[in-house]
C-alpha cells in the first residue's frame, strides 16, 4: 500500500531530485507471485533494490504487494540511510533531513493531527488523467434533475485521498475568452479504498447544473457538471487534488456523527457511511452513532436510497436516517418541509448530543445551510440560556463543527 508519509517527506526534499536510492527489503521470497524478480534474494533474507527518485512511490507499492517490508533507504553511494520507522500498517515512513528547532515546532503544530492527509498530489496545471469506469443515474422516475454516480480509475498514478476530501475536475475546452476552463471542486463520494475496495478508484456524486439566464431567459447548463454527467466508460477525465481538511471523519470509533445534507451534499457522507458500515477493516470498526438528516425535493431524489435504508435495517443501533422532502411533506406551519424544520423537530435531542465532546456536526450542500441550522437550533439554545453564535464558536474551537457549502 502506498505510504503518504513517504510521499510527503520526499516531495518536500527537493535536493533528492535526480538521485538514485537503495531500498533494503525483507520478507520477499521466491514463489509463484514473484519468482521472476530481476534481483537476487540473499540468504540473509534481505534484498537491495536501486530505485530512481521518480519511481520511489511505485516501487514501494510493488514491494508491499509482494509482502515485503522496507527496513532502510539510503541514497546510492552514501553511507547514512534515511530514517525508516514502521507504521501501524507495517509500511515505511522516511523522515525529512534535520531541520531547525523552530521549523520542527512549527511543522508539528501544523500537522500533528493531520499528518496522514494527502493534499495536492496533482495540481490543476498538471492533472492526473483518469478513466471513467462507470456512470449511472441516481434519480428515480418522477424525480427532478440529473444526478449521476461516477467512478474513475486512478490506478496509473499516485492519487490517494481520505473521506471528506474533494478532487478537482478540469473540463476540456476553453471559455469565451479562449482560456482553458478552471478547475471545479467536487466532494469525494467513496472511501479511501474506492468503490471496488482495491484502492484504485475514486467516485463522485454530480448533479447537472441547470438554470435560466437572467437576461436571455434561456436554459444554461453547467460546463463541468454536464461534461461529467455524460461521460462514457473509457472516457478520459482530468483530475487534480485531493484538497480539504475541514470535513474529515474523526478516528474515534465511538463518536457521534451528525450529518446534514441537501442533494449532492450527501457525497462526503456516503463516504463516511460506506466506511462505517459497508467496509469492515481492522483499523476502523465504527461503534458510535451516525445520524443523517437529508433534504431533497421528492422521494425519487433520495440519492442512494436503497443502500441507506438497508444500513438502517442492518445497523438500527448505530445509524439513523431522517428525510426532509420539501415538495411532498409539510412542516408544522403548513409550509414546505426543509432540513431546518427537521432539525427544529429534533432540537432537544440534537442539542443534548452536541454537549458530548465526542459529537461532531457536519453540513454539506447548498449555501445558506448554516443559517437554516441556526434557525432550527438557536431558539432551543436560547431557552437553555446559551447564545447560538457563542456555542458555534466553541464547537469550532473544539474542531467539532464541519461545514462545506456551495
VEXGUNU-247888 format. One record per residue (C-alpha): residue in three letters; x, y, z. Coordinates in steps of 0.5 Angstrom, whole numbers, padded with zeros to 4 digits, always signed. Layout:
<sites>
alaXYZ ...
</sites>
This chain:
<sites>
unk+0000+0000+0000 unk+0003+0007-0002 unk+0005+0011+0004 unk+0003+0018+0004 unk+0008+0020+0010 unk+0014+0018+0005 unk+0011+0022-0001 unk+0010+0028+0004 unk+0017+0027+0006 unk+0021+0026+0000 unk+0016+0031-0004 unk+0019+0037+0001 unk+0026+0035+0000 unk+0028+0038-0007 unk+0035+0036-0006 unk+0034+0029-0008 unk+0031+0031-0015 unk+0035+0026-0020 unk+0039+0022-0015 unk+0038+0014-0014 unk+0036+0011-0008 unk+0038+0004-0005 unk+0032+0000-0001 unk+0034-0006+0004 unk+0028-0010+0004 unk+0026-0016+0008 unk+0020-0021+0007 unk+0021-0023+0000 unk+0021-0030-0002 unk+0021-0034-0009 unk+0014-0036-0010 unk+0009-0036-0016 unk+0008-0029-0015 unk+0015-0026-0015 unk+0019-0032-0018 unk+0021-0027-0024 unk+0025-0022-0020 unk+0031-0019-0023 unk+0035-0018-0017 unk+0037-0024-0012 unk+0034-0025-0005 unk+0040-0026-0001 unk+0041-0032+0005 unk+0040-0026+0010 unk+0033-0025+0007 unk+0035-0018+0005 unk+0034-0015-0002 unk+0037-0009-0004 unk+0034-0005-0010 unk+0036+0001-0013 unk+0031+0006-0015 unk+0030+0013-0018 unk+0027+0018-0014 unk+0022+0019-0019 unk+0020+0012-0018 unk+0020+0011-0011 unk+0013+0011-0009 unk+0011+0006-0015 unk+0017+0001-0012 unk+0014+0002-0005 unk+0007+0000-0007 unk+0010-0006-0011 unk+0014-0008-0005 unk+0008-0008-0001 unk+0004-0012-0005 unk+0009-0018-0005 unk+0009-0018+0002 unk+0016-0014+0003 unk+0018-0009+0008 unk+0023-0004+0007 unk+0028-0003+0013 unk+0033+0002+0010 unk+0033+0007+0005 unk+0039+0011+0003 unk+0042+0015-0003 unk+0046+0011-0007 unk+0054+0011-0005 unk+0052+0014+0001 unk+0054+0011+0008 unk+0048+0014+0012 unk+0041+0012+0011 unk+0035+0016+0011 unk+0031+0014+0018 unk+0026+0009+0017 unk+0020+0007+0022 unk+0015+0002+0022 unk+0008+0005+0022 unk+0001+0001+0024 unk+0000-0002+0017 unk+0008-0004+0017 unk+0009+0001+0012 unk+0016+0005+0012 unk+0016+0012+0013 unk+0022+0016+0011 unk+0024+0022+0016 unk+0026+0029+0013 unk+0033+0031+0014 unk+0034+0035+0020 unk+0031+0042+0021 unk+0032+0047+0026 unk+0028+0047+0032 unk+0024+0053+0030 unk+0022+0049+0024 unk+0021+0043+0028 unk+0016+0046+0033 unk+0012+0050+0027 unk+0012+0043+0023 unk+0009+0039+0029 unk+0004+0045+0031 unk+0001+0045+0024 unk+0001+0037+0022 unk+0001+0034+0029 unk-0007+0032+0028 unk-0007+0031+0020 unk+0000+0028+0018 unk-0003+0023+0014 unk-0008+0027+0010 unk-0005+0028+0003 unk-0006+0034-0001 unk-0005+0037-0008 unk-0001+0031-0010 unk-0004+0033-0017 unk-0004+0041-0019 unk-0009+0044-0024 unk-0003+0045-0029 unk-0001+0038-0029 unk-0007+0034-0027 unk-0008+0026-0027 unk-0011+0023-0033 unk-0016+0018-0030 unk-0021+0014-0034 unk-0029+0014-0033 unk-0031+0006-0031 unk-0038+0007-0029 unk-0043+0013-0029 unk-0050+0011-0027 unk-0056+0015-0025 unk-0058+0016-0018 unk-0065+0020-0019 unk-0071+0015-0019 unk-0077+0016-0024 unk-0081+0022-0022 unk-0075+0026-0019 unk-0072+0033-0021 unk-0066+0034-0025 unk-0060+0029-0027 unk-0055+0027-0022 unk-0050+0021-0023 unk-0045+0017-0019 unk-0039+0017-0023 unk-0033+0012-0021 unk-0026+0014-0024 unk-0020+0009-0025 unk-0014+0012-0022 unk-0009+0006-0021 unk-0004+0009-0026 unk-0002+0015-0021 unk+0000+0017-0014 unk-0007+0020-0012 unk-0010+0018-0006 unk-0015+0021-0001 unk-0019+0020+0005 unk-0026+0021+0007 unk-0028+0028+0007 unk-0024+0031+0002 unk-0025+0034-0005 unk-0022+0033-0012 unk-0022+0038-0018 unk-0024+0037-0025 unk-0022+0041-0031 unk-0027+0040-0036 unk-0024+0040-0043 unk-0024+0046-0048 unk-0024+0054-0047 unk-0028+0059-0044 unk-0031+0065-0048 unk-0024+0068-0048 unk-0020+0063-0051 unk-0017+0061-0044 unk-0017+0053-0041 unk-0023+0052-0036 unk-0022+0053-0029 unk-0022+0047-0024 unk-0028+0045-0021 unk-0028+0042-0014 unk-0033+0036-0012 unk-0033+0032-0006 unk-0031+0025-0006 unk-0037+0020-0005 unk-0032+0014-0004 unk-0028+0012+0002 unk-0020+0012+0001 unk-0021+0005-0001 unk-0025+0006-0007 unk-0032+0003-0009 unk-0028-0003-0012 unk-0024-0003-0005 unk-0018-0004-0009 unk-0015+0003-0007 unk-0015+0004-0015 unk-0022+0008-0016 unk-0025+0015-0014 unk-0032+0017-0014 unk-0036+0023-0015 unk-0044+0025-0014 unk-0045+0030-0019 unk-0052+0034-0021 unk-0052+0037-0028 unk-0052+0045-0026 unk-0058+0048-0030 unk-0061+0055-0029 unk-0065+0060-0033 unk-0060+0066-0036 unk-0063+0072-0032 unk-0063+0077-0039 unk-0064+0072-0044 unk-0068+0067-0040 unk-0065+0061-0044 unk-0063+0055-0040 unk-0056+0055-0038 unk-0052+0048-0037 unk-0046+0048-0032 unk-0040+0047-0036 unk-0036+0042-0032 unk-0042+0038-0029 unk-0045+0037-0036 unk-0038+0034-0038 unk-0038+0029-0032 unk-0046+0027-0032 unk-0045+0025-0040 unk-0038+0022-0039 unk-0038+0015-0042 unk-0034+0009-0039 unk-0027+0009-0042 unk-0027+0017-0043 unk-0021+0021-0040 unk-0022+0026-0034 unk-0017+0031-0032 unk-0016+0030-0024 unk-0013+0035-0019 unk-0012+0035-0011 unk-0014+0032-0007 unk-0016+0038-0002 unk-0019+0039+0004 unk-0018+0038+0011 unk-0025+0041+0014 unk-0029+0035+0013 unk-0025+0030+0015 unk-0028+0024+0019 unk-0025+0023+0026 unk-0021+0017+0028 unk-0026+0016+0034 unk-0030+0010+0033 unk-0034+0011+0039 unk-0036+0018+0036 unk-0043+0021+0035 unk-0043+0024+0027 unk-0049+0028+0026 unk-0049+0030+0018 unk-0054+0035+0015 unk-0054+0034+0007 unk-0058+0037+0002 unk-0058+0034-0005 unk-0051+0032-0008 unk-0048+0035-0001 unk-0049+0027+0001 unk-0043+0026-0003 unk-0038+0026+0003 unk-0043+0023+0008 unk-0044+0017+0003 unk-0036+0016+0004 unk-0037+0016+0012 unk-0043+0011+0012 unk-0039+0006+0007 unk-0033+0007+0011 unk-0037+0006+0018 unk-0042+0000+0015 unk-0040-0003+0009 unk-0033-0004+0010 unk-0030-0007+0015 unk-0023-0006+0016 unk-0018-0008+0022 unk-0016-0001+0023 unk-0023+0002+0024 unk-0029-0001+0027 unk-0035+0004+0028 unk-0039+0003+0034 unk-0042+0010+0035 unk-0048+0013+0033 unk-0049+0016+0026 unk-0055+0021+0024 unk-0056+0023+0017 unk-0061+0029+0016 unk-0062+0029+0009 unk-0066+0035+0005 unk-0069+0033-0002 unk-0075+0036-0006 unk-0078+0029-0008 unk-0078+0022-0005 unk-0075+0020-0012 unk-0069+0025-0011 unk-0067+0021-0004 unk-0060+0019-0007 unk-0057+0012-0005 unk-0064+0011-0002 unk-0064+0003-0002 unk-0057+0003+0001 unk-0059+0008+0006 unk-0065+0004+0008 unk-0061-0003+0008 unk-0056+0000+0013 unk-0062+0003+0018 unk-0064-0004+0018 unk-0057-0008+0019 unk-0055-0003+0024 unk-0061+0000+0028 unk-0057+0002+0034 unk-0052+0006+0030 unk-0055+0009+0024 unk-0061+0014+0024 unk-0064+0017+0017 unk-0069+0023+0017 unk-0071+0026+0011 unk-0074+0032+0009 unk-0078+0032+0003 unk-0080+0039+0001 unk-0085+0038-0005 unk-0088+0032-0001 unk-0088+0034+0006 unk-0091+0040+0010 unk-0088+0043+0017 unk-0092+0044+0023 unk-0094+0051+0020 unk-0096+0048+0013 unk-0090+0050+0009 unk-0085+0046+0005 unk-0081+0041+0010 unk-0074+0043+0009 unk-0068+0041+0013 unk-0068+0046+0018 unk-0075+0044+0020 unk-0073+0037+0022 unk-0067+0040+0026 unk-0072+0044+0030 unk-0077+0038+0031 unk-0071+0034+0034 unk-0067+0040+0037 unk-0067+0038+0044 unk-0064+0031+0042 unk-0059+0034+0038 unk-0057+0040+0043 unk-0056+0034+0048 unk-0052+0030+0043 unk-0048+0037+0042 unk-0046+0037+0049 unk-0042+0031+0049 unk-0035+0032+0047 unk-0035+0026+0042 unk-0040+0029+0038 unk-0039+0032+0031 unk-0043+0036+0027 unk-0043+0036+0019 unk-0046+0040+0014 unk-0046+0040+0006 unk-0050+0042+0001 unk-0053+0049-0001 unk-0050+0055+0001 unk-0055+0058+0007 unk-0055+0051+0010 unk-0051+0055+0016 unk-0057+0060+0017 unk-0062+0054+0017 unk-0059+0050+0022 unk-0059+0057+0026 unk-0066+0058+0025 unk-0067+0050+0027 unk-0063+0050+0034 unk-0062+0057+0036 unk-0069+0058+0039 unk-0068+0052+0044 unk-0061+0054+0045 unk-0064+0061+0048 unk-0068+0057+0052 unk-0062+0054+0055 unk-0059+0061+0056 unk-0054+0060+0051 unk-0052+0065+0045 unk-0052+0060+0039 unk-0046+0064+0036 unk-0042+0063+0042 unk-0044+0056+0042 unk-0042+0055+0035 unk-0035+0059+0037 unk-0034+0053+0042 unk-0035+0048+0037 unk-0031+0051+0032 unk-0025+0051+0037 unk-0026+0044+0039 unk-0026+0042+0032 unk-0033+0039+0032 unk-0036+0044+0027 unk-0035+0042+0020 unk-0038+0046+0014 unk-0038+0045+0006 unk-0043+0049+0002 unk-0043+0052-0005 
</sites>
